[in-house]
Amino acid sequence: MKVIVTGGTGYIGSHTIVDLQQNGFDVVCIDNLSRSKEYALEGIEAITGKRPTFHYIDLCNKEATLDVIAAHQDAVGIIHFAALKSVPESVEKPLLYYHNNIDSLLNILYAVKKFNLPNFVFSSSCSVYGNADELPVTEHTPLQPAESPYAHTKQIGEDIIRNFANTNSSQHILLRYFNPIGAHPSAMIGEIPIDRPNNLVPYITQTAIGKQKQLTVFGRDYETRDGSCIRDYIHVCDIAHAHTLALKFLLRKGNQHPVEVFNLGTGNGVSVIEVIESFERVSGRKLNYTFGERRSGDVVAIYADNVKAEVHLGWRCQYSLDDALLSAWKWEQQMQELKL
């Protein structure tokens, strides 16, 4: 069965392609390589023995998007990752984020409707919850105002899909990720920051290997157990497998509604300081870090209630925090060898 993956050379997209191919799917990858490298295709092939069909296009180009999807309208579904994802950058460049993340989604949905593609899985985010009043958050937790333009694009995207579902026969799943970290256990693919990383774990590994002089922990006065922000850090391979399960769920018509929402997190809140301590433990490296001011756009604390995904998708996290950080460190060392 053929499935189209947008943003497939990106971090989560590439790991999901590996999981899909290992589960018998024929994958078509679409990416404009603006925030990723074509090397991911080599890594995917090295792991699975198969290189996915690749199309280099910008999904903000409606005509190009429709042309590519027309060539693969026999696909059983689309998994849509393609989006810009940096919270700080979105605060600095909001129009870029609204243009890229919303226009690309609209063009993909035009294609879904035109070619009657039956299933659609959307890469959403726990950032849609904002600063939630209660933790852990469930899929029914009321959404608070977005803390960043990035988060707002995900809220808007979810609303667009719900409205679209009222007028179309396709079935949809919104997957709200918490904080993906780590790399494939083979160390053949992982996160490749194009510039200075905005996410915690790549900054940790780059500091440990010497690419960055010092790690800054943004904020030490939050009302948390050690003053640093709390997140739900989850291995990227666990996130990837959930997409395969979500697509299979739609294919067997397990959904009760045209739009279903699932949280993807471990269910455990971990502080930034605890992540640093875990990395130091598994890597044997002492990190050079300091504390800075709070960063605009960051929520204080968030972690998931993941029961719905466990019950309905049959999904379970297989990797621990230590596993994820050790795999991230091995990937950082591999990138140094490959000069990525």
Backbone torsions as a table, in degrees:
resi	resn	phi	psi	omega
1	MET	NA	136.6	-176.6
2	LYS	-93.0	136.4	175.1
3	VAL	-133.0	139.4	178.9
4	ILE	-95.8	129.6	178.9
5	VAL	-119.7	114.1	176.0
6	THR	-88.8	146.8	-174.7
7	GLY	66.8	31.7	-171.1
8	GLY	-75.8	-14.7	174.5
9	THR	-92.5	0.5	177.6
10	GLY	-77.2	-177.2	-173.1
11	TYR	-60.4	-63.6	-177.6
12	ILE	-73.9	-36.4	-179.8
13	GLY	-58.5	-44.5	-177.7
14	SER	-66.4	-39.5	177.9
15	HIS	-67.5	-34.5	178.6
16	THR	-69.2	-38.3	176.5
17	ILE	-60.3	-42.6	175.9
18	VAL	-56.5	-48.0	-177.8
19	ASP	-64.9	-41.6	178.7
20	LEU	-62.3	-46.7	-178.7
21	GLN	-65.7	-35.9	177.7
22	GLN	-70.8	-14.0	176.6
23	ASN	-107.2	19.3	169.8
24	GLY	90.4	5.7	179.6
25	PHE	-87.0	147.5	173.8
26	ASP	-96.4	118.2	-168.9
27	VAL	-106.9	135.0	169.9
28	VAL	-109.4	121.0	-176.0
29	CYS	-104.3	131.7	175.9
30	ILE	-120.7	131.4	177.8
31	ASP	-162.1	150.7	174.6
32	ASN	-101.6	2.6	175.5
33	LEU	59.6	22.3	179.8
34	SER	-74.0	-27.8	-180.0
35	ARG	-130.4	24.0	-179.2
36	SER	-151.1	176.5	-179.4
37	LYS	-126.5	148.1	-179.2
38	GLU	-64.9	-14.6	177.2
39	TYR	-54.2	-30.2	-178.7
40	ALA	-55.4	-34.4	179.0
41	LEU	-65.0	-37.8	176.6
42	GLU	-65.4	-41.3	178.5
43	GLY	-63.9	-42.6	178.1
44	ILE	-59.6	-45.3	-179.8
45	GLU	-64.5	-38.5	179.8
46	ALA	-63.8	-35.7	-178.1
47	ILE	-79.0	-44.7	-170.1
48	THR	-101.8	-16.1	-175.7
49	GLY	82.7	5.6	-178.9
50	LYS	-140.3	133.7	177.0
51	ARG	-95.4	124.7	-179.9
52	PRO	-67.2	152.4	171.8
53	THR	-61.2	131.6	-173.8
54	PHE	-122.4	134.6	174.3
55	HIS	-124.1	123.0	179.8
56	TYR	-93.7	95.7	177.9
57	ILE	-143.5	162.0	173.9
58	ASP	-98.9	119.4	-177.5
59	LEU	-68.3	-11.7	173.8
60	CYS	-75.3	-10.3	174.2
61	ASN	-91.1	103.4	-173.7
62	LYS	-62.5	-44.0	-177.7
63	GLU	-62.4	-45.0	179.5
64	ALA	-64.4	-39.4	178.8
65	THR	-61.7	-48.2	-179.3
66	LEU	-64.1	-37.2	179.1
67	ASP	-62.5	-44.3	-179.2
68	VAL	-68.0	-46.1	-179.2
69	ILE	-64.5	-33.7	177.6
70	ALA	-58.4	-34.4	-179.2
71	ALA	-75.7	-11.0	-177.7
72	HIS	-132.8	34.8	-176.2
73	GLN	-73.2	-1.6	172.8
74	ASP	-85.4	2.8	-180.0
75	ALA	-64.9	147.9	178.6
76	VAL	-83.0	-9.6	178.6
77	GLY	175.5	173.2	176.5
78	ILE	-124.5	135.4	169.1
79	ILE	-110.9	117.0	-170.2
80	HIS	-105.4	102.2	176.2
81	PHE	-98.7	-31.4	-165.5
82	ALA	-53.6	112.9	179.0
83	ALA	-172.1	155.0	169.4
84	LEU	-80.4	145.3	-167.5
85	LYS	-135.4	6.6	-177.7
86	SER	-84.6	119.9	178.2
87	VAL	-62.5	-51.0	-179.6
88	PRO	-60.9	-41.3	179.7
89	GLU	-64.0	-37.4	179.5
90	SER	-65.5	-32.0	176.1
91	VAL	-67.2	-38.0	-179.4
92	GLU	-78.4	-32.6	-173.7
93	LYS	-131.9	65.1	-174.6
94	PRO	-61.7	-39.1	-177.1
95	LEU	-64.5	-37.0	176.4
96	LEU	-58.3	-42.7	-177.9
97	TYR	-70.8	-41.9	178.5
98	TYR	-65.1	-41.8	179.6
99	HIS	-63.9	-54.2	-173.4
100	ASN	-66.8	-50.5	-171.8
101	ASN	-74.3	-34.0	-178.6
102	ILE	-85.2	-46.2	-178.2
103	ASP	-62.0	-40.4	179.4
104	SER	-64.3	-40.1	177.4
105	LEU	-63.2	-44.7	179.8
106	LEU	-59.8	-43.1	-178.8
107	ASN	-65.8	-37.6	176.7
108	ILE	-65.7	-40.8	180.0
109	LEU	-68.9	-34.4	172.1
110	TYR	-56.6	-42.1	-179.8
111	ALA	-68.3	-40.2	177.4
112	VAL	-56.9	-45.1	-178.7
113	LYS	-69.7	-45.8	-175.5
114	LYS	-63.3	-38.3	-174.0
115	PHE	-106.0	9.1	175.3
116	ASN	55.5	44.1	176.7
117	LEU	-72.9	132.7	-166.7
118	PRO	-82.1	-27.6	-170.4
119	ASN	-133.8	141.4	-175.3
120	PHE	-140.7	123.1	177.6
121	VAL	-114.7	124.8	-174.0
122	PHE	-108.6	131.8	176.2
123	SER	-79.9	98.6	177.8
124	SER	-104.5	-158.4	-169.8
125	SER	-157.6	150.0	174.5
126	CYS	-66.6	-13.8	179.1
127	SER	-64.0	-16.4	178.3
128	VAL	-64.7	-21.7	-178.5
129	TYR	-76.6	-20.1	-176.4
130	GLY	64.5	-149.9	175.2
131	ASN	-86.1	89.1	-174.6
132	ALA	-64.6	146.8	-179.1
133	ASP	-74.9	-29.2	-178.4
134	GLU	-132.1	146.2	177.4
135	LEU	-127.1	146.6	-2.3
136	PRO	-73.6	161.6	179.8
137	VAL	-87.4	138.9	172.3
138	THR	-104.5	175.0	178.9
139	GLU	-65.4	-14.7	179.8
140	HIS	-100.5	0.8	177.8
141	THR	-61.9	128.7	179.8
142	PRO	-59.2	138.2	179.0
143	LEU	-79.0	131.7	177.0
144	GLN	-93.4	168.2	177.3
145	PRO	-54.1	138.8	-179.9
146	ALA	-63.6	141.5	-179.9
147	GLU	-89.3	-6.2	-179.4
148	SER	-154.4	157.7	174.0
149	PRO	-57.9	-37.0	176.0
150	TYR	-55.7	-51.8	180.0
151	ALA	-60.0	-37.9	179.9
152	HIS	-65.0	-37.5	177.6
153	THR	-63.1	-31.5	177.6
154	LYS	-73.4	-39.3	174.8
155	GLN	-61.2	-46.1	179.4
156	ILE	-62.5	-43.8	179.5
157	GLY	-58.1	-43.4	177.6
158	GLU	-61.7	-43.3	179.6
159	ASP	-64.0	-41.3	178.6
160	ILE	-59.3	-45.2	-178.4
161	ILE	-64.9	-40.0	178.4
162	ARG	-62.6	-44.8	179.1
163	ASN	-66.2	-39.7	177.9
164	PHE	-62.2	-40.5	-178.0
165	ALA	-62.6	-25.5	179.0
166	ASN	-70.4	-16.3	-175.1
167	THR	-118.3	3.0	-173.7
168	ASN	-136.7	156.7	-176.9
169	SER	-87.6	-7.6	-179.3
170	SER	-66.5	156.6	-180.0
171	GLN	-109.6	146.5	-168.3
172	HIS	-136.0	144.1	172.1
173	ILE	-128.8	132.3	175.0
174	LEU	-105.1	117.1	179.6
175	LEU	-103.9	114.0	-179.2
176	ARG	-94.6	101.2	-179.6
177	TYR	-76.0	150.6	168.5
178	PHE	-94.6	-118.6	-173.6
179	ASN	-114.5	94.9	-179.5
180	PRO	-68.1	134.5	177.4
181	ILE	-141.5	171.7	175.3
182	GLY	89.6	-171.7	-177.6
183	ALA	-151.0	169.4	178.6
184	HIS	-60.5	140.5	-177.2
185	PRO	-57.7	-22.5	178.2
186	SER	-73.4	-15.4	-173.2
187	ALA	60.7	29.4	176.5
188	MET	-96.2	-22.6	173.5
189	ILE	-139.7	156.8	178.8
190	GLY	-177.9	-167.9	-179.9
191	GLU	-78.9	130.1	178.6
192	ILE	-119.2	92.0	177.6
193	PRO	-63.4	130.0	-178.7
194	ILE	-75.4	-41.0	175.4
195	ASP	-118.2	-151.5	175.6
196	ARG	-63.7	129.9	-174.7
197	PRO	-66.8	146.8	175.6
198	ASN	-101.8	-18.0	-179.3
199	ASN	-91.3	152.3	-172.2
200	LEU	-61.2	-52.3	-169.6
201	VAL	-66.7	-44.7	175.0
202	PRO	-59.5	-32.8	177.7
203	TYR	-69.0	-37.1	176.0
204	ILE	-61.0	-50.5	-176.0
205	THR	-68.2	-35.0	177.9
206	GLN	-68.5	-33.7	175.9
207	THR	-67.8	-42.6	-178.3
208	ALA	-64.2	-34.3	-176.5
209	ILE	-91.6	-9.6	175.2
210	GLY	102.8	3.0	177.1
211	LYS	-71.4	-33.0	176.1
212	GLN	-116.1	142.9	-178.0
213	LYS	-74.7	-34.6	-173.3
214	GLN	-156.2	144.3	175.1
215	LEU	-94.1	134.3	174.9
216	THR	-105.6	125.3	172.8
217	VAL	-91.5	116.8	-174.1
218	PHE	-83.3	100.3	177.5
219	GLY	97.3	132.3	175.7
220	ARG	-134.4	13.2	-176.8
221	ASP	-122.8	21.6	175.0
222	TYR	-72.3	156.1	178.9
223	GLU	-81.9	69.0	177.4
224	THR	-129.9	177.5	-172.4
225	ARG	-66.4	-25.1	176.7
226	ASP	-129.5	11.2	176.1
227	GLY	88.5	-9.4	178.7
228	SER	-101.6	162.0	-178.3
229	CYS	-61.8	152.3	178.5
230	ILE	-115.7	132.9	179.5
231	ARG	-135.2	169.3	176.8
232	ASP	-107.7	97.8	-175.2
233	TYR	-90.2	126.7	-173.2
234	ILE	-132.2	138.2	-178.4
235	HIS	-61.5	135.9	-176.8
236	VAL	-61.1	-30.1	178.9
237	CYS	-69.8	-31.5	173.9
238	ASP	-67.3	-41.9	175.8
239	ILE	-60.5	-46.0	-177.4
240	ALA	-59.3	-46.5	-177.0
241	HIS	-63.8	-30.9	178.3
242	ALA	-61.4	-31.6	178.6
243	HIS	-68.8	-39.8	175.5
244	THR	-62.5	-44.0	179.4
245	LEU	-66.0	-37.2	179.3
246	ALA	-65.1	-42.0	178.4
247	LEU	-65.1	-43.0	177.5
248	LYS	-62.8	-36.7	177.6
249	PHE	-59.4	-44.6	178.1
250	LEU	-69.2	-38.5	-178.0
251	LEU	-65.0	-33.6	177.7
252	ARG	-90.5	7.9	177.4
253	LYS	57.7	45.4	178.6
254	GLY	-80.8	-13.2	-177.3
255	ASN	-78.1	145.2	178.6
256	GLN	-94.9	-18.5	-176.3
257	HIS	-132.0	156.7	179.0
258	PRO	-62.0	-24.2	176.2
259	VAL	-128.9	121.0	176.5
260	GLU	-117.5	146.6	-178.6
261	VAL	-120.0	135.9	176.9
262	PHE	-135.4	132.7	169.7
263	ASN	-78.7	139.6	174.1
264	LEU	-122.3	94.7	177.8
265	GLY	-152.0	170.8	-179.4
266	THR	-79.8	-22.4	-174.1
267	GLY	92.0	3.0	-178.5
268	ASN	-119.5	130.9	175.3
269	GLY	-89.2	128.6	-177.8
270	VAL	-126.7	135.1	-178.8
271	SER	-82.7	162.0	177.6
272	VAL	-58.6	-42.7	179.5
273	ILE	-62.9	-39.4	179.1
274	GLU	-66.0	-34.4	175.4
275	VAL	-64.4	-44.3	178.6
276	ILE	-60.1	-44.7	-179.7
277	GLU	-63.8	-39.7	177.6
278	SER	-63.1	-44.9	179.6
279	PHE	-61.8	-44.9	179.9
280	GLU	-60.1	-35.4	-179.1
281	ARG	-68.4	-48.3	-173.8
282	VAL	-79.5	-26.5	-177.3
283	SER	-93.9	-22.6	-174.6
284	GLY	74.8	13.1	179.8
285	ARG	-106.9	137.6	174.5
286	LYS	-91.2	127.4	-176.1
287	LEU	-89.0	141.0	171.8
288	ASN	-90.6	106.3	-179.9
289	TYR	-138.7	157.4	179.1
290	THR	-138.2	170.9	178.5
291	PHE	-104.3	139.5	177.0
292	GLY	-123.9	-173.7	178.3
293	GLU	-70.1	160.5	174.2
294	ARG	-57.7	149.5	-178.6
295	ARG	-102.0	132.1	179.9
296	SER	-60.2	135.0	178.0
297	GLY	98.5	-12.7	-178.3
298	ASP	-82.7	136.0	170.6
299	VAL	-85.1	162.3	-175.6
300	VAL	-73.9	-54.1	-175.3
301	ALA	-153.2	140.7	174.7
302	ILE	-159.2	136.3	171.6
303	TYR	-153.2	163.6	-163.4
304	ALA	-97.5	149.7	154.4
305	ASP	-96.3	115.7	-174.1
306	ASN	-108.9	17.8	-174.6
307	VAL	-61.1	-40.1	-176.5
308	LYS	-60.4	-44.2	179.0
309	ALA	-65.8	-37.3	178.3
310	GLU	-64.1	-43.7	-175.3
311	VAL	-73.8	-47.3	-170.5
312	HIS	-91.8	-32.0	179.2
313	LEU	-97.3	-14.1	-175.0
314	GLY	69.4	32.5	-173.7
315	TRP	-97.9	136.0	175.2
316	ARG	-137.0	141.7	174.0
317	CYS	-71.2	132.2	-178.2
318	GLN	-104.0	-14.8	-172.7
319	TYR	-118.9	143.0	177.5
320	SER	-89.5	172.0	175.4
321	LEU	-59.1	-45.1	178.0
322	ASP	-59.9	-43.0	177.5
323	ASP	-57.0	-47.1	-176.5
324	ALA	-63.1	-44.1	-177.5
325	LEU	-70.9	-35.4	176.8
326	LEU	-66.0	-40.4	178.4
327	SER	-66.4	-36.0	176.9
328	ALA	-63.9	-39.4	-179.8
329	TRP	-68.1	-42.1	177.6
330	LYS	-63.1	-37.8	178.3
331	TRP	-67.1	-40.7	177.5
332	GLU	-59.7	-42.0	178.0
333	GLN	-65.6	-38.1	178.3
334	GLN	-66.1	-41.1	178.1
335	MET	-60.6	-36.7	178.7
336	GLN	-64.1	-41.0	178.9
337	GLU	-66.4	-39.5	-178.6
338	LEU	-82.2	-7.8	-177.2
339	LYS	58.8	42.7	178.1
340	LEU	-85.1	NA	NA
